Amino acid sequence: MGVFIFTDVYTSTIPPKRLFKALIVDSHNLIPKLMPQAINSIDIIPGNGGAGSIKQINFVEGSQLRSMKNQVDELNEETFTYKYNMIDLREKFESIGYEVKFKPTPDGNSKIKMTSTYYTKGNFKLKEEDIRARKERALGMECRIPGVVEAYLLQNPNAYF
C-alpha cells in the first residue's frame, strides 16, 4: 500500500464559524439547494452528521458518478476541523482521507487548509498526471461549492450565525 499526501489552501471573506456551519455542518441541506444542477441530495445514512456518520452524495442523472460515500471521522465546531474518508472506492484506492481546517485571518476572514491523503491498493503508484487529472476533476466541484456557499452567505448576511 502506498500513501500520497497533498495540501491545498483557500481563502474566503466569510468568518470561519459562519463558513464552517454552512459548508460543513449544514452541507446536506444547503449544497443541494445551491447546486441542483450537480447534486440531487446529500443523505446522512447512519448518524446525525457528526463523527461516525456516513454521508452519501447523490449526483444528478448523467454525472460521471451516481453517488459517493464519505465517513465522518471528526466534526469539531470549536476548532472548525472536519475529517472524513471517502469510502466505497472501487478503483485502486483503499481510501482517500481529507482533513479540512478553517482558521481566522487577522482581518476576520477565513483561511481554509485541505489535506488529502490517498491510500492506494497493493503496489499501485500514483503518477503525477493521474494526480493532476483527479485533482482537476475534484477541484472543479470542490472549488465551486465554497464559492457558491460564499456568494450565498454574502447575499444572506443573517444566515448561519
C-alpha positions in Angstrom: 0.0 0.0 0.0 1.2 3.5 -0.9 0.4 6.8 0.8 0.3 10.1 -1.1 -0.4 13.4 0.7 -1.5 16.7 -0.9 -2.3 20.1 0.7 -4.3 23.0 -0.8 -5.0 26.4 0.8 -8.0 28.6 0.0 -9.2 31.9 1.4 -12.7 33.3 2.0 -14.1 36.7 3.0 -16.5 34.9 5.3 -15.5 34.3 9.0 -14.6 30.7 9.9 -17.6 30.0 12.2 -20.2 31.0 9.7 -18.5 29.3 6.7 -18.0 26.1 8.7 -21.6 26.0 9.7 -22.8 26.4 6.1 -20.2 24.5 4.2 -19.7 21.6 6.7 -22.4 21.3 9.4 -25.4 22.0 7.2 -24.0 21.0 3.9 -26.5 18.2 3.5 -29.3 20.8 3.4 -27.6 23.8 1.8 -25.5 22.3 -1.0 -28.3 20.5 -2.9 -30.3 23.8 -2.8 -27.5 25.9 -4.1 -26.2 23.3 -6.7 -29.2 21.4 -8.0 -27.6 21.1 -11.4 -24.9 18.9 -9.9 -26.2 17.4 -6.6 -29.6 15.8 -6.1 -29.2 15.2 -2.4 -26.9 14.5 0.5 -28.2 11.8 2.8 -26.9 11.0 6.2 -27.3 7.3 6.3 -26.5 6.3 9.8 -25.8 9.0 12.4 -26.5 12.7 12.9 -23.8 14.2 10.7 -21.1 14.1 13.3 -18.3 11.5 13.9 -19.2 8.0 12.8 -21.9 9.2 10.3 -21.9 8.3 6.6 -22.9 11.0 4.1 -24.0 9.8 0.7 -23.8 12.4 -2.0 -26.2 11.7 -4.8 -25.3 13.3 -8.1 -27.8 14.3 -10.9 -28.5 11.9 -13.7 -25.8 12.0 -16.4 -23.0 12.7 -14.0 -19.8 10.7 -14.1 -20.6 9.3 -10.7 -24.0 8.2 -9.4 -23.1 8.7 -5.8 -20.2 8.6 -3.3 -20.0 8.0 0.4 -17.9 9.8 3.0 -17.5 8.6 6.5 -17.1 11.4 9.0 -14.2 10.9 11.5 -14.3 14.3 13.2 -16.6 17.4 13.1 -15.4 19.9 15.6 -17.4 23.1 15.7 -14.9 24.7 18.3 -11.7 24.2 16.2 -13.5 24.3 12.8 -12.0 21.0 11.9 -13.6 18.4 9.7 -12.1 15.0 8.9 -13.6 12.4 6.6 -12.8 9.4 4.4 -14.2 8.7 1.0 -15.3 5.1 1.2 -16.8 2.5 -1.1 -14.0 3.0 -3.6 -13.7 0.5 -6.4 -10.6 1.7 -8.2 -7.1 1.5 -7.0 -7.6 3.0 -3.6 -8.2 1.6 -0.1 -9.5 5.0 0.9 -9.0 8.7 0.5 -8.9 10.8 3.6 -9.5 14.5 3.9 -8.8 17.0 6.7 -10.3 20.5 6.4 -9.3 23.2 8.8 -10.8 26.7 8.9 -8.7 29.4 10.6 -9.4 33.1 11.2 -7.2 35.6 9.5 -6.2 38.9 11.2 -8.9 40.7 9.2 -11.7 38.4 10.3 -11.8 36.3 7.1 -11.0 32.6 6.7 -8.0 30.6 5.6 -9.1 27.0 4.7 -6.4 24.3 4.6 -7.4 20.9 3.0 -5.1 18.0 3.2 -5.9 14.9 1.1 -4.3 11.6 1.8 -4.6 8.8 -0.8 -4.1 5.2 0.4 -3.5 3.0 -2.7 -4.1 -0.7 -3.0 -1.3 -3.1 -3.4 1.7 -1.8 -5.4 -0.3 0.8 -7.3 1.6 4.1 -7.5 0.0 7.4 -8.4 1.6 9.1 -11.3 1.8 12.9 -11.5 -0.6 13.1 -14.4 -3.1 10.9 -12.6 -2.9 13.1 -9.6 -3.3 16.2 -11.7 -6.4 14.8 -13.5 -8.0 13.6 -10.3 -7.4 16.9 -8.6 -8.8 18.9 -11.5 -12.0 16.8 -11.5 -12.3 17.0 -7.8 -11.3 20.7 -7.6 -13.9 21.5 -10.2 -16.6 20.5 -7.7 -14.7 21.4 -4.5 -13.8 24.9 -5.7 -17.3 25.7 -7.0 -19.0 24.6 -3.7 -17.1 27.1 -1.4 -17.6 29.9 -4.0 -21.4 29.2 -4.3 -21.7 29.0 -0.5 -19.7 32.2 0.0 -21.9 34.0 -2.5 -25.0 32.7 -0.7 -23.7 33.9 2.6 -22.7 37.3 1.3 -26.3 37.7 -0.2 -27.8 36.4 3.1 -25.9 38.2 5.9 -28.2 36.8 8.6 -27.7 33.1 7.6 -25.6 30.7 9.6 -24.6 32.7 12.7 
